Amino acid sequence: MPQSTPSIEFFCATDTGRARSNNEDSVTVDDPNALAVLADGMGGYNAGEIASGMATTFIQRELGRWLEEVGDSATDPEVRRAMDICVDNANRAIFNAANANPQYAGMGTTLVVAVFRGTRVLIGHVGDSRAYRLRGGRLMQVTRDHSLLQEQIDAGLITPEQASFSANKNLVTRAVGVEDTVLLEIHQHEVHPGDLYLMCSDGLSDMLDDETLSQLLQTHESLEEAGAALIAAANDAGGKDNIAIILARAPGSPAASTKSWWAPFRR
C-alpha cells in the first residue's frame, strides 16, 4: 500500500526558456507515493534530454513501485537505502547507454528526488539542481550545490555575491551517469503544516535571486499560479537555460510568523 502521507499537493512544469532550442530538463511526480523527481540533463545533441528523461522515469518507476509495496512498514533508513539503490541503478543505466552509443557519449544529469513521509521529507540531490523550503515567510535553501562555484565559496575564495557573476556557474562536480558510480546526498527534514517546497533546475535559480523566489511563492495562492509566475519571471530575466520546477505543499495552515521577512540560507 502507498505511504499514508497526508495529501501533499504537487505541481510540476518545465519550459524551454528563451535561449535554447530543446528542453533537457525533466520532471515527474508520483502523487500516491508522495514522490517527486527533477533532473537537468547535459551532453551534446539530444543526449542531455535522454539522460534526464532516463533518470526521472527510472527512479519514479522503481522507487515508486518499492514505496507502494512497503507502505508504512518501511523505516526512514530503509527509504534512504532504497533511494540510494534506485539512483545507483539509474546512474549505471545512463552510464552504460552513454558508453554503448557514441552520440550519447558524456551525457549525464543533475538530480533532486524527494520522498514525503508524514511529518518528514527525505531529499536527495546530485549536482546543482536545488530544493528550497518556504516556512513562515522565510525561504531556505535545503540543498548545497555540488559545483566548482560552491567549492570556491566554501573555501573562502569568493563571496556568494561574487559567485552570482562568475563564469563557472555551470561546472558541476557531481552528476548522474558520467561515472560508473555516483554519491547521492540525502538529508531528512521535518515537514510542518503549510510548508512549501520548491525543487528547481539552475535555469530558475540562476535567473532569480532568493528574495524574488520567496516573493513570488508568497504572492500566489495556487501552486499552478506560483509555478507559472516563477517560469515567466525566469524568462523575463533572460531565460538563458531550460527551466524545471516542482512545487510540493504540505496540508494545513502554516504557523503565523511573528514578522514578515526573508532570510536566505547562507551557503
N, C-alpha and C positions, 0 to 999 in steps of 0.2 A: 504494500500500500504506500502511496506517496506520503512524504513527511507532512505531518499535520500542522504546518506553519500557518498562523492566521494569515488570511489572504494578503499577500504582498501585491501591490498594484505596480504593473510594469508598463513601460513604453520604450520602444526602440526604433531607431531610424539611422540610415546612412545617406550621405549626399556626396556627389562627385566633387563639389566645390567649383571654383571658377578658373583654376589653372590647369587641372588635369583632364585628360580625355576619357580615362577609365577609372573605375572605382575599385581600389584594392582593400577597402575596409569591409568587414563582415560582422554581423551581429545576429544573435539568436537568443530566444527566451523560452524556457520550459516552465510555464505557469504552474502546473500541478505539483512540480517538484521544487518550485521556488529557486530555479537555476537560471543564471544569465551568463552569456559568454560573448566577449568582444575581441576582435583581432584586427590588426593593421598590418597588411602584407607588404613585403618588399621583394624586389627582384626584377629582372628585365622582362620585356614583352608583357605577357599577362601572368607571369609567374607569381607575383605578389598576390594577385587575386586568387590564384589556385591555392596558395599556402594558407591564406586567411580563411578561405571557404572550407578547406580540409580541416583546419583546426576547430572552427566553430561547429561544423557538422559532426565531426568525430566525437568531440567532448560532450556536446549536447546529447548525442545518441548513447554513448557508452556510460557517461556519468549519470545521465537522466534515467537510464534503464536500471542502473545499480541503486539509485535513490528510490526508485519506485518499488524495487524488490525488498529493500531493507526497511523502509519507512522509519518509524520512531525507534526501532530497535538499535540502530547504529549509534555509536558514541561519536563525539566530535573528533577524537583522534582517528577513528575509523574513516570518517568522512575526509579528513586531511589525507589519509593514506590513499583513499580512492581518487581524490583529486590528483595527487602525485602520479599514481599509476596511469590514469587516463591521459594526463598531459604528456607523460613519458611515451606512451603508446602513440599519441598524435604526433609527437616530435619525431619518433622513429619513422612513422609513415611518410611524413613530409620529407625527411632527410633521404629516405630510400627513393622516393619519387624524384627528388632533385638529382640524385646520382644516376637514376635509370633513364632520365630524359634530358638530353643536352639543352633543350630550350628552357628547362626549369632549373638549370644549374645555379646554385647560390641563393635560391629562394628561401624565404623564412617569414616569420610573422611575430609581432608582439602579441600579448595576450592579457586579458583580465577575465577572471572567472569568479563568480560569487554564488555561494550556496547559503540561502537564508534558512535558519532552523530556530523557530520560536523567537526567543529573545537574543539570539546570536546570529551573526553572519560570518562566514569564513570567506575571505577574499584572497585569491592567489593572483600573482601577476608576473609577467616576464617582459622586459623592455620598458618603453617609455609611455605606453598607454596607461591611463590613470584611473583611480577611483577617489571620489570625494564624498564627504558626508555633510549635509546641512542639518544642523540641530539648533533650535532656539535662536535663529538668526545668525549663527556662526557657521562659516564654511571651513572645513578642514580637509586637507589632502591626506588620505589614509594609506596611500602607496608612495614609495620612494623610487624614482626613475632608476632603471638600470641603464645609465648612459654616461658617456665621457664627460658631458657637462656636469652631471650630478657629482661625479668623482672629483672634478675640479672644484666644485663648490664645497664638498666635504673636506677637501684638502686645504681650503682657505686660499686657493689660487685666484678665484674670482668671487664676486658677491652675487647673490641672486638677481640683483638689479642689472649687473653687467651681463649675466647669463642670458637675459632676455634679448640682448643684441648680438649674441655670439654666433659665429658661423658654424659652430659644431653642434647645433641643436639636434640634428637627426642621426647622430652617431651613437647607436645603442651598443651596450657591452654584453647584452644577453638577448637571445631571440630563439623562438621555437623553430626547429627544422634546419638550422645551419650547422649543427654538430650532431653527433650520434647520441648525445645526452644533453639534457637541459635541467637547470635547477629552478623549480617553481617556488617563489617566495610566498608563503601563506601566513596571514595574520587573522586572528579572531577578534571581533568587536561586539560589544553589546548593542542591541537594537532597542531604541526607545520608541514609544508611540509617536507617530508622525515623522520619524526620521526620513530624510530623503537622500538617497544615494545616487550619485552620478558617476557612471563609467564612461570614459571617452578616449578617443584616439588623439594624437597630437595635432590633428587638423582642427580640433576645437581648442585645446589648451594652449597651443602656440599663437592662436589668433586673439584669444580673450584672456585678460588677466583675471585673477581670482575674485576681485571685487565685482567685476562685471558678471562673472558666472553667478555669484551669490545674489546680486540684484535681480538678474533675470529669473533665477529659480524662485525667488520670493515674490516676483511681480505677477506671476501667472498661477492660477489655482489648479488648472488641469495639467496633467503631465504632457498631454499632447500639445497644448499651447506652449508650455515651457520648452519642450523639445523643439518645436518649430521656431521659437524665438531664439534659442541658442544657435541653431543652424543658420538662421537668417543673419544673426549678428556676426557669426564667423565669416560668412560670405561677404557681408558689408565691410568687414575689416580686411578683406583681400581674398579669402577663400583659397589660400595657397596650396592646400592639400585636401585630400578626401576627409570627410567629417563623419565620425561614427559616435553615436550616443546611446546609452541605456539609462533610463531613469527607473528607480525602484523605490516605492514609498511604503513605509510600514503603516498599518492601520492605527487608528486612534488619533486623538488630538495631541499635538506637541505641547510639552510643558511651557508655560509662559516664561519668557526670558525677562530678566529684570531691566534690560535695556536693549534697544536695537543697535547692534554693532556688528562689524565684520572683522574677523581676525584670521588671516590665512595661516596654514601650517608652515612654519619656517623650516625649510629644508637645510 
